[in-house]
Amino acid sequence: MNKKALITGASRGIGSALAQVFASHGYDLILVCRQSGEELSGLASRLSKRYGISAEAFTGDVSVYKTAETVFERVDDLDVLINNAGIAYSGLLQDMSPRDWDRVIGTNLNAAFYFSRLAIPLMLRKKSGRIINISSVWGNSGASMEVAYSASKGGLNAFTKALAKELAPSNIQVNAVACGLIDTDMNNTYSREELDAIIEEIPANRMGQPSEVAELVYTLCENNTYLTGQIITLDGGWVG
């Protein structure tokens, strides 16, 4: 029987790259996204045909607990949960509406709680599992004009460390990858000039690729059960 991985925010960018890597290694997939249902279904179909794995696609707002409940009604076994869904907001805090704040916190932090809460019993049943949270360097250091995003990712980091301690006795490892500037739609909202200015600050002198995040996550899921509760920074030496 194939191992099974659930990936949120799976329709594009890092999520799509994660689906590709895990499918290529024989994992069956449960893929979730907020609104790109047709795109997600197409990805699931392509991966299923190419690698001979099972891939189910679900569309729903992960900041709503009912979405997680609906997904897990169809999941009776799980080896890996990757909480990847995330949105950004750029602007001064005093100009941010409470609704926008709730949307960022709900998608980036609350969803990790919702999906982890329902995944853990399946992992406890077999005393094995991996939970990987996709975080950000701004969760480590904070970013001006991105207070809500920084707060959500900082919370996700603390969530990772605390949950790892809770689940370690049950052989379930919980880690996070704090990403720097990755070549995704979220970061393509910057102008070319803005991107060039940021890249000049990065010792590696380039953006990271979604595939690099995905390969690191796969490695975390397949090796070293003593590694847990860690926030692993992947940023080309930028923030540290």
Stockholm file with secondary structure:
# STOCKHOLM 1.0

chainA/1-240         MNKKALITGASRGIGSALAQVFASHGYDLILVCRQSGEELSGLASRLSKRYGISAEAFTGDVSVYKTAETVFERVDDLDVLINNAGIAYSGLLQDMSPRDWDRVIGTNLNAAFYFSRLAIPLMLRKKSGRIINISSVWGNSGASMEVAYSASKGGLNAFTKALAKELAPSNIQVNAVACGLIDTDMNNTYSREELDAIIEEIPANRMGQPSEVAELVYTLCENNTYLTGQIITLDGGWVG
#=GR chainA/1-240 SS CCCEEEEESCSSHHHHHHHHHHHHTTCEEEEEESSCHHHHHHHHHHHHHHHCCCEEEEECCTTSHHHHHHHHTTCSCCSEEEECCCCCCCSCGGGCCHHHHHHHHIIIIIHHHHHHHHHHHHHHHHTCEEEEEEEEHHHHHCCTTCHHHHHHHHHHHHHHHHHHHHHGGGTEEEEEEEECSBSSTTGGGSCHHHHHHHHHHCTTCSCBCHHHHHHHHHHHHHSCTTCCSCEEEESTTSCC
#=GC SS_cons         CCCEEEEESCSSHHHHHHHHHHHHTTCEEEEEESSCHHHHHHHHHHHHHHHCCCEEEEECCTTSHHHHHHHHTTCSCCSEEEECCCCCCCSCGGGCCHHHHHHHHIIIIIHHHHHHHHHHHHHHHHTCEEEEEEEEHHHHHCCTTCHHHHHHHHHHHHHHHHHHHHHGGGTEEEEEEEECSBSSTTGGGSCHHHHHHHHHHCTTCSCBCHHHHHHHHHHHHHSCTTCCSCEEEESTTSCC
//
